[in-house]
């Protein structure tokens, strides 16, 4: 191998490495945002939940109750699940 081939190969490798380092992201690192999320939530609710009282007593609008009743009666997934049980 000639001396010129070695020099040209070295020049190509060094030029390639220089070009690759020039492609680095020059953007400053983003600041870390600390969120103030507590480890545990204090339960301040003292009344009964909707799961305990049911949807018919929780919702008071008769039109909404009618829509819920129609959707429960025509729910194919719920019907299939009850047939599978």
PDB file as gemmi writes it, atoms N, CA and C in Angstrom:
CRYST1    1.000    1.000    1.000  90.00  90.00  90.00 P 1                      
ATOM      1  N   UNK A   1       0.845  -1.161   0.000  1.00  0.00           N  
ATOM      2  CA  UNK A   1       0.000   0.000   0.000  1.00  0.00           C  
ATOM      3  C   UNK A   1       0.901   1.238   0.000  1.00  0.00           C  
ATOM      4  N   UNK A   2       0.545   2.181  -0.788  1.00  0.00           N  
ATOM      5  CA  UNK A   2       1.397   3.353  -0.914  1.00  0.00           C  
ATOM      6  C   UNK A   2       1.135   4.333   0.228  1.00  0.00           C  
ATOM      7  N   UNK A   3       2.081   5.211   0.370  1.00  0.00           N  
ATOM      8  CA  UNK A   3       1.986   6.212   1.424  1.00  0.00           C  
ATOM      9  C   UNK A   3       0.823   7.162   1.166  1.00  0.00           C  
ATOM     10  N   UNK A   4       0.523   7.421  -0.090  1.00  0.00           N  
ATOM     11  CA  UNK A   4      -0.578   8.301  -0.449  1.00  0.00           C  
ATOM     12  C   UNK A   4      -1.929   7.683  -0.086  1.00  0.00           C  
ATOM     13  N   UNK A   5      -2.073   6.369  -0.257  1.00  0.00           N  
ATOM     14  CA  UNK A   5      -3.327   5.688   0.091  1.00  0.00           C  
ATOM     15  C   UNK A   5      -3.558   5.725   1.595  1.00  0.00           C  
ATOM     16  N   UNK A   6      -2.506   5.558   2.378  1.00  0.00           N  
ATOM     17  CA  UNK A   6      -2.623   5.602   3.835  1.00  0.00           C  
ATOM     18  C   UNK A   6      -3.007   7.004   4.284  1.00  0.00           C  
ATOM     19  N   UNK A   7      -2.397   8.020   3.682  1.00  0.00           N  
ATOM     20  CA  UNK A   7      -2.713   9.394   4.041  1.00  0.00           C  
ATOM     21  C   UNK A   7      -4.137   9.755   3.632  1.00  0.00           C  
ATOM     22  N   UNK A   8      -4.564   9.318   2.472  1.00  0.00           N  
ATOM     23  CA  UNK A   8      -5.923   9.642   2.032  1.00  0.00           C  
ATOM     24  C   UNK A   8      -6.955   8.906   2.886  1.00  0.00           C  
ATOM     25  N   UNK A   9      -6.661   7.663   3.282  1.00  0.00           N  
ATOM     26  CA  UNK A   9      -7.573   6.930   4.162  1.00  0.00           C  
ATOM     27  C   UNK A   9      -7.665   7.623   5.526  1.00  0.00           C  
ATOM     28  N   UNK A  10      -6.549   8.051   6.055  1.00  0.00           N  
ATOM     29  CA  UNK A  10      -6.549   8.771   7.328  1.00  0.00           C  
ATOM     30  C   UNK A  10      -7.295  10.088   7.229  1.00  0.00           C  
ATOM     31  N   UNK A  11      -7.119  10.775   6.107  1.00  0.00           N  
ATOM     32  CA  UNK A  11      -7.825  12.034   5.897  1.00  0.00           C  
ATOM     33  C   UNK A  11      -9.337  11.804   5.823  1.00  0.00           C  
ATOM     34  N   UNK A  12      -9.752  10.753   5.137  1.00  0.00           N  
ATOM     35  CA  UNK A  12     -11.183  10.439   5.020  1.00  0.00           C  
ATOM     36  C   UNK A  12     -11.771  10.075   6.376  1.00  0.00           C  
ATOM     37  N   UNK A  13     -11.057   9.269   7.149  1.00  0.00           N  
ATOM     38  CA  UNK A  13     -11.548   8.866   8.472  1.00  0.00           C  
ATOM     39  C   UNK A  13     -11.634  10.069   9.400  1.00  0.00           C  
ATOM     40  N   UNK A  14     -10.633  10.921   9.398  1.00  0.00           N  
ATOM     41  CA  UNK A  14     -10.670  12.086  10.281  1.00  0.00           C  
ATOM     42  C   UNK A  14     -11.742  13.081   9.840  1.00  0.00           C  
ATOM     43  N   UNK A  15     -11.932  13.249   8.528  1.00  0.00           N  
ATOM     44  CA  UNK A  15     -12.983  14.136   8.035  1.00  0.00           C  
ATOM     45  C   UNK A  15     -14.360  13.591   8.401  1.00  0.00           C  
ATOM     46  N   UNK A  16     -14.543  12.289   8.273  1.00  0.00           N  
ATOM     47  CA  UNK A  16     -15.815  11.663   8.625  1.00  0.00           C  
ATOM     48  C   UNK A  16     -16.102  11.809  10.120  1.00  0.00           C  
ATOM     49  N   UNK A  17     -15.101  11.588  10.960  1.00  0.00           N  
ATOM     50  CA  UNK A  17     -15.318  11.731  12.402  1.00  0.00           C  
ATOM     51  C   UNK A  17     -15.600  13.188  12.774  1.00  0.00           C  
ATOM     52  N   UNK A  18     -14.953  14.125  12.106  1.00  0.00           N  
ATOM     53  CA  UNK A  18     -15.220  15.537  12.356  1.00  0.00           C  
ATOM     54  C   UNK A  18     -16.654  15.893  11.962  1.00  0.00           C  
ATOM     55  N   UNK A  19     -17.099  15.368  10.816  1.00  0.00           N  
ATOM     56  CA  UNK A  19     -18.474  15.648  10.369  1.00  0.00           C  
ATOM     57  C   UNK A  19     -19.504  15.042  11.314  1.00  0.00           C  
ATOM     58  N   UNK A  20     -19.226  13.863  11.818  1.00  0.00           N  
ATOM     59  CA  UNK A  20     -20.167  13.227  12.744  1.00  0.00           C  
ATOM     60  C   UNK A  20     -20.248  13.976  14.067  1.00  0.00           C  
ATOM     61  N   UNK A  21     -19.127  14.508  14.544  1.00  0.00           N  
ATOM     62  CA  UNK A  21     -19.175  15.273  15.788  1.00  0.00           C  
ATOM     63  C   UNK A  21     -19.829  16.630  15.571  1.00  0.00           C  
ATOM     64  N   UNK A  22     -19.786  17.143  14.346  1.00  0.00           N  
ATOM     65  CA  UNK A  22     -20.442  18.418  14.056  1.00  0.00           C  
ATOM     66  C   UNK A  22     -21.959  18.259  14.035  1.00  0.00           C  
ATOM     67  N   UNK A  23     -22.458  17.032  13.909  1.00  0.00           N  
ATOM     68  CA  UNK A  23     -23.898  16.786  13.868  1.00  0.00           C  
ATOM     69  C   UNK A  23     -24.510  16.659  15.258  1.00  0.00           C  
ATOM     70  N   UNK A  24     -23.725  16.853  16.290  1.00  0.00           N  
ATOM     71  CA  UNK A  24     -24.254  16.741  17.652  1.00  0.00           C  
ATOM     72  C   UNK A  24     -25.295  17.821  17.908  1.00  0.00           C  
ATOM     73  N   UNK A  25     -26.207  17.541  18.798  1.00  0.00           N  
ATOM     74  CA  UNK A  25     -27.243  18.490  19.161  1.00  0.00           C  
ATOM     75  C   UNK A  25     -26.632  19.563  20.055  1.00  0.00           C  
ATOM     76  N   UNK A  26     -26.739  20.794  19.652  1.00  0.00           N  
ATOM     77  CA  UNK A  26     -26.159  21.884  20.419  1.00  0.00           C  
ATOM     78  C   UNK A  26     -27.185  22.565  21.324  1.00  0.00           C  
ATOM     79  N   UNK A  27     -28.359  21.983  21.414  1.00  0.00           N  
ATOM     80  CA  UNK A  27     -29.401  22.550  22.269  1.00  0.00           C  
ATOM     81  C   UNK A  27     -29.034  22.312  23.732  1.00  0.00           C  
ATOM     82  N   UNK A  28     -29.306  23.315  24.547  1.00  0.00           N  
ATOM     83  CA  UNK A  28     -29.016  23.192  25.967  1.00  0.00           C  
ATOM     84  C   UNK A  28     -29.932  22.153  26.589  1.00  0.00           C  
ATOM     85  N   UNK A  29     -29.487  21.461  27.618  1.00  0.00           N  
ATOM     86  CA  UNK A  29     -30.352  20.468  28.256  1.00  0.00           C  
ATOM     87  C   UNK A  29     -31.580  21.138  28.888  1.00  0.00           C  
ATOM     88  N   UNK A  30     -32.703  20.473  28.766  1.00  0.00           N  
ATOM     89  CA  UNK A  30     -33.948  21.005  29.303  1.00  0.00           C  
ATOM     90  C   UNK A  30     -33.950  20.897  30.824  1.00  0.00           C  
ATOM     91  N   UNK A  31     -34.499  21.896  31.507  1.00  0.00           N  
ATOM     92  CA  UNK A  31     -34.536  21.811  32.968  1.00  0.00           C  
ATOM     93  C   UNK A  31     -35.516  20.727  33.421  1.00  0.00           C  
ATOM     94  N   UNK A  32     -35.194  20.107  34.523  1.00  0.00           N  
ATOM     95  CA  UNK A  32     -36.045  19.058  35.077  1.00  0.00           C  
ATOM     96  C   UNK A  32     -37.178  19.726  35.842  1.00  0.00           C  
ATOM     97  N   UNK A  33     -38.392  19.366  35.487  1.00  0.00           N  
ATOM     98  CA  UNK A  33     -39.564  19.937  36.142  1.00  0.00           C  
ATOM     99  C   UNK A  33     -39.990  19.010  37.270  1.00  0.00           C  
ATOM    100  N   UNK A  34     -40.001  19.548  38.472  1.00  0.00           N  
ATOM    101  CA  UNK A  34     -40.427  18.750  39.614  1.00  0.00           C  
ATOM    102  C   UNK A  34     -41.921  18.946  39.810  1.00  0.00           C  
ATOM    103  N   UNK A  35     -42.626  17.858  39.878  1.00  0.00           N  
ATOM    104  CA  UNK A  35     -44.060  17.940  40.139  1.00  0.00           C  
ATOM    105  C   UNK A  35     -44.308  17.703  41.621  1.00  0.00           C  
ATOM    106  N   UNK A  36     -45.287  18.388  42.122  1.00  0.00           N  
ATOM    107  CA  UNK A  36     -45.606  18.267  43.546  1.00  0.00           C  
ATOM    108  C   UNK A  36     -46.738  17.267  43.736  1.00  0.00           C  
ATOM    109  N   UNK A  37     -46.494  16.031  43.356  1.00  0.00           N  
ATOM    110  CA  UNK A  37     -47.496  14.986  43.510  1.00  0.00           C  
ATOM    111  C   UNK A  37     -47.229  14.279  44.833  1.00  0.00           C  
ATOM    112  N   UNK A  38     -48.211  14.264  45.713  1.00  0.00           N  
ATOM    113  CA  UNK A  38     -47.985  13.600  47.001  1.00  0.00           C  
ATOM    114  C   UNK A  38     -47.905  12.083  46.823  1.00  0.00           C  
ATOM    115  N   UNK A  39     -47.231  11.438  47.743  1.00  0.00           N  
ATOM    116  CA  UNK A  39     -47.104   9.981  47.701  1.00  0.00           C  
ATOM    117  C   UNK A  39     -48.434   9.302  48.001  1.00  0.00           C  
ATOM    118  N   UNK A  40     -49.223   9.905  48.884  1.00  0.00           N  
ATOM    119  CA  UNK A  40     -50.538   9.377  49.220  1.00  0.00           C  
ATOM    120  C   UNK A  40     -51.519  10.530  49.209  1.00  0.00           C  
ATOM    121  N   UNK A  41     -52.720  10.242  48.772  1.00  0.00           N  
ATOM    122  CA  UNK A  41     -53.756  11.250  48.760  1.00  0.00           C  
ATOM    123  C   UNK A  41     -54.602  11.128  50.024  1.00  0.00           C  
ATOM    124  N   UNK A  42     -54.832  12.249  50.649  1.00  0.00           N  
ATOM    125  CA  UNK A  42     -55.691  12.249  51.833  1.00  0.00           C  
ATOM    126  C   UNK A  42     -57.136  12.172  51.372  1.00  0.00           C  
ATOM    127  N   UNK A  43     -57.884  11.285  51.980  1.00  0.00           N  
ATOM    128  CA  UNK A  43     -59.274  11.118  51.594  1.00  0.00           C  
ATOM    129  C   UNK A  43     -60.111  12.100  52.404  1.00  0.00           C  
ATOM    130  N   UNK A  44     -60.561  13.162  51.717  1.00  0.00           N  
ATOM    131  CA  UNK A  44     -61.330  14.194  52.400  1.00  0.00           C  
ATOM    132  C   UNK A  44     -62.822  13.985  52.230  1.00  0.00           C  
ATOM    133  N   UNK A  45     -63.200  13.074  51.353  1.00  0.00           N  
ATOM    134  CA  UNK A  45     -64.613  12.823  51.092  1.00  0.00           C  
ATOM    135  C   UNK A  45     -65.184  11.979  52.228  1.00  0.00           C  
ATOM    136  N   UNK A  46     -66.248  12.451  52.828  1.00  0.00           N  
ATOM    137  CA  UNK A  46     -66.813  11.724  53.968  1.00  0.00           C  
ATOM    138  C   UNK A  46     -68.138  11.061  53.640  1.00  0.00           C  
ATOM    139  N   UNK A  47     -68.773  11.419  52.519  1.00  0.00           N  
ATOM    140  CA  UNK A  47     -70.058  10.835  52.157  1.00  0.00           C  
ATOM    141  C   UNK A  47     -69.895   9.479  51.493  1.00  0.00           C  
ATOM    142  N   UNK A  48     -71.012   8.935  51.052  1.00  0.00           N  
ATOM    143  CA  UNK A  48     -70.965   7.653  50.375  1.00  0.00           C  
ATOM    144  C   UNK A  48     -70.566   7.847  48.919  1.00  0.00           C  
ATOM    145  N   UNK A  49     -69.881   6.871  48.377  1.00  0.00           N  
ATOM    146  CA  UNK A  49     -69.442   6.969  46.985  1.00  0.00           C  
ATOM    147  C   UNK A  49     -70.565   6.516  46.064  1.00  0.00           C  
ATOM    148  N   UNK A  50     -70.386   6.777  44.767  1.00  0.00           N  
ATOM    149  CA  UNK A  50     -71.395   6.377  43.792  1.00  0.00           C  
ATOM    150  C   UNK A  50     -71.493   4.858  43.721  1.00  0.00           C  
ATOM    151  N   UNK A  51     -70.394   4.160  43.992  1.00  0.00           N  
ATOM    152  CA  UNK A  51     -70.430   2.700  43.971  1.00  0.00           C  
ATOM    153  C   UNK A  51     -71.310   2.162  45.101  1.00  0.00           C  
ATOM    154  N   UNK A  52     -71.340   2.861  46.205  1.00  0.00           N  
ATOM    155  CA  UNK A  52     -72.149   2.413  47.332  1.00  0.00           C  
ATOM    156  C   UNK A  52     -73.619   2.785  47.170  1.00  0.00           C  
ATOM    157  N   UNK A  53     -73.898   3.931  46.584  1.00  0.00           N  
ATOM    158  CA  UNK A  53     -75.278   4.376  46.512  1.00  0.00           C  
ATOM    159  C   UNK A  53     -75.963   4.025  45.205  1.00  0.00           C  
ATOM    160  N   UNK A  54     -75.236   3.675  44.160  1.00  0.00           N  
ATOM    161  CA  UNK A  54     -75.833   3.306  42.891  1.00  0.00           C  
ATOM    162  C   UNK A  54     -76.082   4.518  42.014  1.00  0.00           C  
ATOM    163  N   UNK A  55     -76.184   4.274  40.718  1.00  0.00           N  
ATOM    164  CA  UNK A  55     -76.311   5.389  39.784  1.00  0.00           C  
ATOM    165  C   UNK A  55     -77.702   5.995  39.808  1.00  0.00           C  
ATOM    166  N   UNK A  56     -78.721   5.228  40.187  1.00  0.00           N  
ATOM    167  CA  UNK A  56     -80.096   5.758  40.156  1.00  0.00           C  
ATOM    168  C   UNK A  56     -80.328   6.820  41.225  1.00  0.00           C  
ATOM    169  N   UNK A  57     -79.613   6.736  42.315  1.00  0.00           N  
ATOM    170  CA  UNK A  57     -79.735   7.779  43.331  1.00  0.00           C  
ATOM    171  C   UNK A  57     -78.706   8.889  43.136  1.00  0.00           C  
ATOM    172  N   UNK A  58     -77.611   8.583  42.438  1.00  0.00           N  
ATOM    173  CA  UNK A  58     -76.573   9.593  42.216  1.00  0.00           C  
ATOM    174  C   UNK A  58     -77.005  10.601  41.155  1.00  0.00           C  
ATOM    175  N   UNK A  59     -77.544  10.113  40.026  1.00  0.00           N  
ATOM    176  CA  UNK A  59     -78.012  10.991  38.969  1.00  0.00           C  
ATOM    177  C   UNK A  59     -79.474  11.329  39.210  1.00  0.00           C  
ATOM    178  N   UNK A  60     -79.816  12.609  39.089  1.00  0.00           N  
ATOM    179  CA  UNK A  60     -81.184  13.016  39.386  1.00  0.00           C  
ATOM    180  C   UNK A  60     -81.988  13.382  38.139  1.00  0.00           C  
ATOM    181  N   UNK A  61     -81.339  13.551  37.004  1.00  0.00           N  
ATOM    182  CA  UNK A  61     -82.034  13.927  35.775  1.00  0.00           C  
ATOM    183  C   UNK A  61     -82.745  12.701  35.192  1.00  0.00           C  
ATOM    184  N   UNK A  62     -84.070  12.749  35.025  1.00  0.00           N  
ATOM    185  CA  UNK A  62     -84.786  11.572  34.523  1.00  0.00           C  
ATOM    186  C   UNK A  62     -84.413  11.229  33.082  1.00  0.00           C  
ATOM    187  N   UNK A  63     -84.056  12.210  32.276  1.00  0.00           N  
ATOM    188  CA  UNK A  63     -83.658  11.918  30.899  1.00  0.00           C  
ATOM    189  C   UNK A  63     -82.322  11.167  30.866  1.00  0.00           C  
ATOM    190  N   UNK A  64     -81.414  11.560  31.743  1.00  0.00           N  
ATOM    191  CA  UNK A  64     -80.132  10.867  31.825  1.00  0.00           C  
ATOM    192  C   UNK A  64     -80.321   9.444  32.320  1.00  0.00           C  
ATOM    193  N   UNK A  65     -81.183   9.253  33.292  1.00  0.00           N  
ATOM    194  CA  UNK A  65     -81.467   7.904  33.785  1.00  0.00           C  
ATOM    195  C   UNK A  65     -82.087   7.040  32.686  1.00  0.00           C  
ATOM    196  N   UNK A  66     -82.914   7.646  31.842  1.00  0.00           N  
ATOM    197  CA  UNK A  66     -83.520   6.908  30.741  1.00  0.00           C  
ATOM    198  C   UNK A  66     -82.455   6.506  29.712  1.00  0.00           C  
ATOM    199  N   UNK A  67     -81.528   7.394  29.418  1.00  0.00           N  
ATOM    200  CA  UNK A  67     -80.444   7.075  28.482  1.00  0.00           C  
ATOM    201  C   UNK A  67     -79.565   5.955  29.039  1.00  0.00           C  
ATOM    202  N   UNK A  68     -79.266   6.007  30.324  1.00  0.00           N  
ATOM    203  CA  UNK A  68     -78.452   4.956  30.947  1.00  0.00           C  
ATOM    204  C   UNK A  68     -79.187   3.620  30.886  1.00  0.00           C  
ATOM    205  N   UNK A  69     -80.470   3.624  31.166  1.00  0.00           N  
ATOM    206  CA  UNK A  69     -81.273   2.397  31.145  1.00  0.00           C  
ATOM    207  C   UNK A  69     -81.328   1.809  29.732  1.00  0.00           C  
ATOM    208  N   UNK A  70     -81.517   2.659  28.727  1.00  0.00           N  
ATOM    209  CA  UNK A  70     -81.553   2.184  27.334  1.00  0.00           C  
ATOM    210  C   UNK A  70     -80.196   1.607  26.931  1.00  0.00           C  
ATOM    211  N   UNK A  71     -79.122   2.285  27.321  1.00  0.00           N  
ATOM    212  CA  UNK A  71     -77.792   1.803  26.948  1.00  0.00           C  
ATOM    213  C   UNK A  71     -77.458   0.484  27.644  1.00  0.00           C  
ATOM    214  N   UNK A  72     -77.901   0.303  28.873  1.00  0.00           N  
ATOM    215  CA  UNK A  72     -77.664  -0.962  29.560  1.00  0.00           C  
ATOM    216  C   UNK A  72     -78.485  -2.087  28.939  1.00  0.00           C  
ATOM    217  N   UNK A  73     -79.697  -1.793  28.499  1.00  0.00           N  
ATOM    218  CA  UNK A  73     -80.550  -2.817  27.894  1.00  0.00           C  
ATOM    219  C   UNK A  73     -80.055  -3.232  26.510  1.00  0.00           C  
ATOM    220  N   UNK A  74     -79.411  -2.338  25.788  1.00  0.00           N  
ATOM    221  CA  UNK A  74     -78.968  -2.638  24.432  1.00  0.00           C  
ATOM    222  C   UNK A  74     -77.454  -2.833  24.322  1.00  0.00           C  
ATOM    223  N   UNK A  75     -76.787  -3.077  25.422  1.00  0.00           N  
ATOM    224  CA  UNK A  75     -75.343  -3.275  25.427  1.00  0.00           C  
ATOM    225  C   UNK A  75     -75.038  -4.724  25.045  1.00  0.00           C  
ATOM    226  N   UNK A  76     -74.488  -4.924  23.855  1.00  0.00           N  
ATOM    227  CA  UNK A  76     -74.217  -6.280  23.366  1.00  0.00           C  
ATOM    228  C   UNK A  76     -73.100  -6.955  24.150  1.00  0.00           C  
ATOM    229  N   UNK A  77     -72.083  -6.188  24.520  1.00  0.00           N  
ATOM    230  CA  UNK A  77     -70.984  -6.771  25.290  1.00  0.00           C  
ATOM    231  C   UNK A  77     -71.458  -7.254  26.656  1.00  0.00           C  
ATOM    232  N   UNK A  78     -72.293  -6.472  27.296  1.00  0.00           N  
ATOM    233  CA  UNK A  78     -72.826  -6.866  28.598  1.00  0.00           C  
ATOM    234  C   UNK A  78     -73.726  -8.093  28.460  1.00  0.00           C  
ATOM    235  N   UNK A  79     -74.506  -8.133  27.391  1.00  0.00           N  
ATOM    236  CA  UNK A  79     -75.366  -9.272  27.150  1.00  0.00           C  
ATOM    237  C   UNK A  79     -74.541 -10.542  26.893  1.00  0.00           C  
ATOM    238  N   UNK A  80     -73.487 -10.411  26.098  1.00  0.00           N  
ATOM    239  CA  UNK A  80     -72.606 -11.564  25.832  1.00  0.00           C  
ATOM    240  C   UNK A  80     -71.909 -12.026  27.109  1.00  0.00           C  
ATOM    241  N   UNK A  81     -71.482 -11.087  27.925  1.00  0.00           N  
ATOM    242  CA  UNK A  81     -70.812 -11.457  29.178  1.00  0.00           C  
ATOM    243  C   UNK A  81     -71.750 -12.204  30.112  1.00  0.00           C  
ATOM    244  N   UNK A  82     -73.015 -11.770  30.196  1.00  0.00           N  
ATOM    245  CA  UNK A  82     -73.961 -12.475  31.064  1.00  0.00           C  
ATOM    246  C   UNK A  82     -74.308 -13.848  30.507  1.00  0.00           C  
ATOM    247  N   UNK A  83     -74.336 -13.993  29.193  1.00  0.00           N  
ATOM    248  CA  UNK A  83     -74.582 -15.314  28.625  1.00  0.00           C  
ATOM    249  C   UNK A  83     -73.393 -16.253  28.860  1.00  0.00           C  
ATOM    250  N   UNK A  84     -72.196 -15.698  28.830  1.00  0.00           N  
ATOM    251  CA  UNK A  84     -71.013 -16.530  29.089  1.00  0.00           C  
ATOM    252  C   UNK A  84     -70.937 -16.994  30.533  1.00  0.00           C  
ATOM    253  N   UNK A  85     -71.454 -16.194  31.434  1.00  0.00           N  
ATOM    254  CA  UNK A  85     -71.438 -16.567  32.851  1.00  0.00           C  
ATOM    255  C   UNK A  85     -72.458 -17.665  33.072  1.00  0.00           C  
TER     256      UNK A  85                                                      
END                                                                             
